[in-house]
Amino acid sequence: MTLPVFYEGDADLALICSRRVLVVGYGSQGRTHALNLRDSGVAGVRVALHAGARRWPTAEADGFAPVATAEGVDWAEVVVMAAPDEVQPGLWGEAIGPNLRAGQAVLWIHGLAVNFGLIAPPLEVDVVLCCPKGAGPGIRAIYERGGGVHALVAVHQDATGRARELVLSYGAALGCGRAGMILTTFRDECECDLFGEQAVLCGGVPELIRAAWQTLVEAGYPPEVAWFETLHETKLVTDLIYEHGIAGMLARVSNTAEYGAYVTGSRVIGEASRTAMREVLADVRSGRFVQALMADHAEGGRHLVARRAAAAAEPIERVDRAIHDMARETDASAPL
């Protein structure tokens, strides 16, 4: 490991436990952060939501009394930015920035707004990043079992001289000190995250699955059989990769599968794909992607909503629902 790594023993949990922490937003990440902080002994945790927010009843059911963002910022010593990236600039201008005072800390879960200059925090506050590497519910479940997930942490601005101590304490309260907190920068976290989401996790892999499924179906194979071989088994293989690495996965599949991987993988992901990936990274680093994201948000998310509906209407989705419904109808003990 070339980057510094910190664990529970490197963090002073009492530091964050002594602070008043406001979590702005109560989605997948915000809820997990608020609950883990409270369970780790941070007595002063509040949640900020706008009136009528969809997550308001969930926050109340979890034992929080949501407050308006401006009121919460005035009360807090640490403000956690857990609202969606695209709404952060407006929220900052209306309720957060005007109510900040010297000595407070603003903690981001993702570095987009700071890295691309959508928000410029005042010099008198600490600006830090704590990005647990996992989806919110998974982070919460692992924490409740006594474990933790890795986190990327960073200090963008150290106004108090204790910003690193604070972010390590915060990460430890999330449970991330049990796995390891890796010190990086806002830029590296943000740009690698955006590229990974687009080229692999949420863009590349789903598109590869759809294309492979469609190829089989168009060739006359049953959609259900194609679904198992292109979508269902993706999880089984990625689980092996996660546990053992790519080479370890290849050592654990059949010789036929391994040989096929060596002779075929580079045919599918060849130079054209690598050129496209370099173009994707260039769009991320230049800010073109973020500009497009914010422009769509300004238009009410018209493009995002349309593409979301189109994705839900893909033919493979009908097969996916049918097979999962079949498992539920038989009360299968091992759900897909």
Buried (B, 14 or more C-beta within 10 A) or exposed (E): EEEEBBBBEBBBBEBBBBBBBBBBBBBBBBBBBBBBBBBBEBEBBBBBBBEEBEBBEBBEEBEBEBBEBBBBBBBBBBBBBBBBBBBBBEBBEEBBBEBBEEEBBBBBBBBBBBBBEBBEBBEEBBBBBBBBBBEBEBBBEBBEEEEBBBBBBBBBBBBBEBBBBBBBBBBBBBBBBBBBBBBBBBBBBBBBBBBBEBBEEEBBEBEBBBEBBBEBBEEEEEBEEBBEEBBBEBEEBEEBBEEEEEEEBBEBBEEEEEEEBEEEEEEEBEEEBEEEBEEBBEBBBEBEBBEEBBEBBEEEBEBBEEEEEEEEEBEBEEBBEEBEEEEEEEEEEEEE
